């Protein structure tokens, strides 16, 4: 039989191992949730974050999971759910980054929703007269800008278009059309629709400063997109398709197998592609280019 002196350290060791094991499990589950969040798989991220909250209530990981859930629901425009989780975070932590960010996001959501509610009321109650039209037009403008600040870009564009259609004499129409182009280019990354919006400014309001801005934007964007396309063609030109087929089939291939003596040139092409997307503020595509570089040409 184990003596009491030996039993106590053994029990403590088992308890310590159990605690460490739980911590590792929590950390691993949270990292899996974070990876799902980062790649935009919000359904999987929500499932994992909710598991963490259920299995480890009161833990630091559970609080972080609630903050992430608030962010996800914010991105899905489910404002009440977002506020619910941000409120839970502020109750569980006092001071520090999470508390500050949760309070900031909650306040931003409430502020913009109030702008939308007030603007909708003004729009609904100011029809008919010239003064009423001005008030209603301004209300639609305020509403669209609030949607834009909330990241509801499609709704913002819809509201801007409604304003232009109902109040074509509104003084800020050239600016609004230019802003629609900006949303398509820099938020939705839809260059075709953005191009159309910029061209609308140029054709309908050729003497406006926003027509000049649109022309400059289109010129710069056209140049950068052509540069990106040229770099993509360079990669295709030097990539050895046989090696790529072998890699897809599960066989090990090296950088030399795929690109021969052109690995440095390929690396520079990927960097140029990423830099081009960065200039266009298309950060998802810039990150994608850097990831492809890391996958295609890892340090060996």
Secondary structure as the mmCIF struct_conf table of DSSP 4:
data_model
#
loop_
_struct_conf.conf_type_id
_struct_conf.id
_struct_conf.beg_label_comp_id
_struct_conf.beg_label_asym_id
_struct_conf.beg_label_seq_id
_struct_conf.end_label_comp_id
_struct_conf.end_label_asym_id
_struct_conf.end_label_seq_id
HELX_RH_AL_P HELX_RH_AL_P1 UNK A 4 UNK A 38
TURN_TY1_P TURN_TY1_P1 UNK A 39 UNK A 40
HELX_RH_AL_P HELX_RH_AL_P2 UNK A 42 UNK A 55
BEND BEND1 UNK A 56 UNK A 56
TURN_TY1_P TURN_TY1_P2 UNK A 57 UNK A 58
BEND BEND2 UNK A 59 UNK A 59
HELX_RH_AL_P HELX_RH_AL_P3 UNK A 60 UNK A 75
TURN_TY1_P TURN_TY1_P3 UNK A 76 UNK A 77
HELX_RH_AL_P HELX_RH_AL_P4 UNK A 79 UNK A 92
BEND BEND3 UNK A 95 UNK A 96
HELX_RH_AL_P HELX_RH_AL_P5 UNK A 97 UNK A 124
TURN_TY1_P TURN_TY1_P4 UNK A 125 UNK A 125
BEND BEND4 UNK A 128 UNK A 129
HELX_RH_AL_P HELX_RH_AL_P6 UNK A 130 UNK A 149
TURN_TY1_P TURN_TY1_P5 UNK A 150 UNK A 151
HELX_RH_AL_P HELX_RH_AL_P7 UNK A 153 UNK A 166
TURN_TY1_P TURN_TY1_P6 UNK A 168 UNK A 169
TURN_TY1_P TURN_TY1_P7 UNK A 171 UNK A 172
HELX_RH_AL_P HELX_RH_AL_P8 UNK A 173 UNK A 186
TURN_TY1_P TURN_TY1_P8 UNK A 187 UNK A 187
BEND BEND5 UNK A 188 UNK A 188
HELX_RH_AL_P HELX_RH_AL_P9 UNK A 191 UNK A 204
TURN_TY1_P TURN_TY1_P9 UNK A 206 UNK A 207
BEND BEND6 UNK A 208 UNK A 208
HELX_RH_AL_P HELX_RH_AL_P10 UNK A 209 UNK A 238
HELX_RH_AL_P HELX_RH_AL_P11 UNK A 241 UNK A 248
TURN_TY1_P TURN_TY1_P10 UNK A 249 UNK A 250
HELX_RH_AL_P HELX_RH_AL_P12 UNK A 255 UNK A 259
HELX_RH_3T_P HELX_RH_3T_P1 UNK A 260 UNK A 262
HELX_RH_AL_P HELX_RH_AL_P13 UNK A 263 UNK A 279
TURN_TY1_P TURN_TY1_P11 UNK A 280 UNK A 281
HELX_RH_AL_P HELX_RH_AL_P14 UNK A 283 UNK A 296
BEND BEND7 UNK A 297 UNK A 297
#
